[in-house]
Amino acid sequence: MSSSVSWVGDVGEKPAHVAEFLARHPLPKDATLVLDSDDRAGQRWGRHRFPTTFLVDERGVIRHINRGYGPGYDARLLAWLRAMLAAAAP
């Protein structure tokens, strides 16, 4: 089983914009970015407002949902990703 974590990002965002953002704010080493370009996953998972961030483990289980954006978002997101990667490590 892989120790990667998927992150569903920016609904409808152009891949070039996402790449620019990630160049400035890289994901942890084993994380994988998955774009939800048509918002199917977001709607199915209960996204009610923008932004909503879903952190999904390697089995497809949603481990964290963050609705909105505010002070400390980046730190919370990185902490959750690191915890998920540590839990998934062999």
N, C-alpha and C positions, 0 to 999 in steps of 0.2 A: 504494500500500500504506500502511496506517495505521501510525503510530508508537506505537500503544498497546500496553500489556502487560496481560495478564489475570492475575488472581490468584484462585485458587480458595480460598475461605475457609470458615470455620466450618460443618462438616457438621451439619445439623439445628438450627443456631442460628437464633433468631428474627431476621428482618430488622431489627426495631427495636433489638435488642441490637448488631447489627453496625453500624448507623447511629450509635448512641451511641459505640461504640469509635472509629469513623472520624471522628466530630466532634472527638474528643480527639487522634487520631493520624491525620491525613489522609494519604492515599496521594499519591505524586507526581502532578503535574498531568495527565500523559497516561496514567496507569494506569487500568485498568478492573477493577472487582470483579465476580466471578462466583461466586454461591453454589452449592454442591454439596449441595442440601437433602436428597437421598436417598442420598448417598455413592456413587453409581454411578461417577463419575470417580475418586474416591479409591481405590476398590477396584480399578478397572481399571488405575490407574497404580501400584499397589503400596503403598498406604498400609497400614502394618502396625501403627501405634500412633498415639495422639493426643498432642500435636498433630503433624501433618505438614503442611508448607507446600510447595506446588508453584508455581513461577513459570514461566509459559507465555508464549512469545513470540507475535507476531502471526500466525505460520504454524502455531501449535498445537504447537510443539516445547517440551518441558519443558526449561528451562535450569538450574533449580536445584531441589533437593529438600532441605528441612531437616526432620529428624525430631527431635522434642522441642522443648523450650523451656528457655532458661537465660540466664545473663548474656551480654549482647551480642547477643541475638536481634534486637531492634529495629534496632540499628545494622547488622547483617549484612543483614537484609531490605531496609532502605532502600538500602544500598550496591549490592546485587544489582539492585534495581529501577532505580536510577539508571543503572547500567552497561548494563542491557538497553535502557533508553530512549535512552541516548546511542548505542548501537550501531544502533538502529532509525531514528534521525534521518536525514533525507535529506541 
